[in-house]
Amino acid sequence: MSDGKKRILVVDDEPNLLDMLVDFCDDIDVSAIPAENGTQALEKAASEKPDAITVDMRMPDMTGLDVILKLKENETTQNIPVFLCTADGKLHEEEALKRGAAKVIPKPVTRASLKQALEGALGAWE
């Protein structure tokens, strides 16, 4: 992208949480690409080619673990770092990492936890 900002696909089926993640991205000077479910996430990941992806665990069409697996199986998206956002981090962490997640971000996601996870995967950009 011409402005040089990192581009993050943020996926959550809860509109308020999705808006909050978009706001957090703005706060840390990252461009957010919102998606409301797993299907949208897979489509946007392939077409937009973001620098990283955060995906909610529980969505109506598929789980975050399913999204991670599908992203990692696709040549176009397999090298994009993916972060699973879940309130049940301990329960899902091992499986998320096995499927290719870069890290699990515990919910509620904070500006600081999002920034730390992204910097860990993408390097500092400030």
C-alpha positions in Angstrom: 0.0 0.0 0.0 1.3 3.4 -0.9 1.0 4.9 2.6 3.5 2.3 4.0 1.1 1.2 6.8 0.9 -2.4 7.7 -2.5 -3.9 6.7 -4.3 -6.2 9.2 -7.4 -8.3 8.4 -9.5 -8.3 11.6 -12.2 -10.9 11.8 -15.0 -10.9 14.4 -18.7 -11.6 14.1 -19.6 -9.2 16.9 -20.0 -5.7 15.4 -19.0 -3.9 18.5 -15.8 -6.0 18.9 -15.0 -5.6 15.2 -15.3 -1.8 15.5 -13.1 -1.9 18.6 -10.4 -3.9 16.8 -10.6 -1.4 13.8 -10.2 1.5 16.3 -7.2 -0.2 18.0 -5.6 -0.6 14.6 -6.1 3.1 13.9 -4.6 3.9 17.3 -1.4 1.9 16.6 -1.2 3.3 13.0 -2.2 0.1 11.2 -4.8 -0.1 8.4 -7.6 -2.5 9.3 -9.5 -4.6 6.8 -12.7 -5.7 8.6 -14.4 -9.1 8.0 -17.5 -10.3 9.8 -17.1 -14.1 9.5 -14.8 -16.9 8.4 -16.0 -16.9 4.8 -15.4 -13.2 4.4 -12.0 -13.6 6.1 -10.9 -16.2 3.6 -12.1 -14.1 0.6 -10.5 -10.9 1.9 -7.2 -12.6 2.9 -6.8 -13.9 -0.7 -7.8 -10.7 -2.4 -6.3 -8.1 -0.1 -3.2 -10.0 0.9 -2.8 -8.3 4.4 0.4 -8.3 6.4 -1.3 -10.2 9.3 -4.7 -11.5 10.3 -6.6 -11.6 13.7 -9.5 -14.1 13.8 -12.1 -14.7 16.4 -12.5 -18.2 17.7 -16.3 -18.5 17.8 -18.2 -17.4 14.6 -21.4 -18.7 13.1 -20.1 -20.1 9.9 -16.8 -21.7 11.1 -14.4 -21.5 14.0 -11.2 -19.5 14.0 -9.3 -22.8 14.0 -11.0 -23.7 10.8 -10.1 -20.4 9.3 -6.5 -20.8 10.3 -6.3 -24.2 8.7 -7.9 -23.0 5.4 -5.5 -20.0 5.3 -2.5 -22.2 5.9 -3.6 -24.7 3.2 -3.9 -21.9 0.6 -0.7 -20.9 -1.3 -1.8 -17.3 -1.5 -2.3 -16.9 2.2 -0.2 -19.6 3.9 2.7 -17.2 4.8 0.5 -14.5 6.4 0.8 -14.5 10.3 -2.5 -15.4 11.8 -3.5 -14.7 15.4 -6.4 -16.4 17.1 -8.4 -14.2 19.5 -10.3 -16.2 22.1 -11.5 -16.0 25.7 -10.5 -19.6 26.1 -6.8 -19.3 25.2 -5.6 -22.2 27.3 -8.2 -24.5 25.7 -7.4 -23.6 22.1 -3.8 -22.5 22.1 -2.2 -25.9 21.4 -4.5 -26.6 18.5 -4.2 -23.1 17.1 -0.4 -23.3 17.1 -0.6 -26.8 15.5 -2.7 -25.4 12.7 -0.3 -22.6 12.0 -1.3 -19.6 14.2 1.5 -17.3 15.1 0.0 -16.7 18.6 -3.2 -16.7 20.6 -4.3 -13.3 21.8 -6.5 -13.6 24.9 -9.9 -11.8 24.9 -10.7 -9.2 25.8 -8.2 -7.9 23.3 -6.5 -4.7 24.4 -4.7 -2.2 22.3 -1.4 -3.2 24.0 -1.9 -7.0 23.5 -2.8 -6.4 19.8 0.2 -4.2 19.2 2.6 -6.6 21.1 1.4 -9.6 19.0 1.7 -7.7 15.7 5.1 -6.4 16.5 6.3 -9.8 17.5 5.3 -11.2 14.1 5.9 -8.2 11.9 8.7 -6.3 13.7 8.3 -2.8 15.1 7.0 -0.3 12.6 7.2 2.9 14.6 
